[in-house]
C-alpha cells in the first residue's frame, strides 16, 4: 500500500463521517429546534464537500513541470 492509497482511505473515511455527523445534527435540529444544530450540520456538510473535492483532485495532483518527484528513481519512475 502506498502512502497515497492510505491518504485516500483516510480522506474517504473522513468524508463519510462528516456526512453522517451533518445529517445527525440536522435530525437533532428537527427534534429540538435549536439553531446550533443547523449551523453545525451545515458546516459539517460543507467540510464534507471540501474534503470530497480534495479527494477527487488527488489523482490530478502532481508536479507542474511533469518531472518525477524525489525518490522516483529508486521506485523506477525517474526519467
CORLINDA-V610282 format. One record per residue. N is the residue number from 1. D_FIRST is the distance of its C-alpha to the first C-alpha in Angstrom with 2 decimals. Layout:
n = <N,N>
d_first = <D_FIRST,D_FIRST>
This chain:
n = <1,2,3,4,5,6,7,8,9,10,11,12,13,14,15,16,17,18,19,20,21,22,23,24,25,26,27,28,29,30,31,32,33,34,35,36,37,38,39,40,41,42,43,44,45,46,47,48,49,50,51,52,53,54,55,56,57,58,59,60,61,62,63,64,65,66,67,68,69,70,71,72,73,74,75,76,77,78,79>
d_first = <0.00,3.76,6.69,8.20,6.22,6.94,10.25,11.03,10.73,12.98,15.29,15.73,16.63,18.99,20.64,21.31,22.83,24.88,26.29,27.13,28.78,30.70,32.06,32.94,34.86,36.68,37.69,39.02,40.86,42.57,43.82,44.94,45.65,44.41,43.45,40.56,38.60,38.75,37.82,34.77,33.74,34.20,32.30,29.39,29.31,29.64,26.65,24.68,25.94,24.95,21.39,21.27,22.61,20.07,17.23,18.96,19.52,16.02,15.74,19.08,18.51,18.87,21.54,24.98,26.17,23.49,22.63,19.26,18.31,18.50,16.53,16.16,18.56,16.55,13.62,16.38,16.67,19.96,23.26>
